[in-house]
Amino acid sequence: MTGSLNEMPQIIPASPWVERHCPLIPAGGRVLDLACGSGRHVRLLAGRGHPVLAVDRNGEALAALAGLSNVETRLLDLEGEAWPLAGERFVGIVVTNYLWRPHLPDVLAMLASGGVLIYETFMQGNAAYGKPSSPQFLLQPGELSAQVKAAGLREIAFTEGYVEQPRPAMIQAVCAVRD
């Protein structure tokens, strides 16, 4: 092997919330990893046999996922006026560390009947621990749960508050199903 350990890419482990709930996603069904970043959940889901659509605005991150079995990548602007995934359906949707309120209803509408949503992101109070710190990107207490219920999804699990891992933060997380 060439190069030093400092040159090795850092592997970020999957979120424990996502790991805990991804077995609920119907086997073999198509899954969306929205704002997938480095692809930590893309790899987890594809490894469980799901065809995965990995979406992000970072072309370099998506390029690192090219060639993975069961993975399709799309470079998309998720914050434009028009929703770029309109009309698509998924049996699983995973979103972590991302919030764009104007399209949250669009994201939830893509969940197919019997599908599972796994969503985890930052909430009010996170500024004390770092970024994001803008209220624009931080959920209010109970906001994610309320959005999920308003979309007609049945909440299976919800949590909010302080976490130490992978770094100190204030988060909200939900797992919900479309009956």
Summary of the structure (lengths in Angstrom):
residues: 179
radius of gyration: 16.0
end to end distance: 50.2
largest distance: 53.0
contacts: 522
relative contact order: 0.16
helix: 27%
strand: 30%
